Amino acid sequence: MNMHHEMSHDEIIRARLIALRCEHRDLDEAIAALSAQQLTSSLALQRLKKQKLVLKDQIARIEDEITPDIIA
């Protein structure tokens, strides 16, 4: 028997969230490494920081999507 497991919407969203967090962490490390160098291009650093902010926004949107609304 060959059973294929198709991912549910929640599983896909959670996997995407994990990937985005990993990418965000990698960018953080790249920014730290570039900042430590003497001859760092400020343009390259700005681009990495902007990309990191975009990822942060995507992560926040996904977290809002998977977090249930709680009526107080």
Buried (B, 14 or more C-beta within 10 A) or exposed (E): EEEEEEEEEEEEBBEEBEEBBEBBEEBBEBBEEBEEEEEEEEEEBEEBBEBBEEBBEBBEEBEEEEEEEEEE
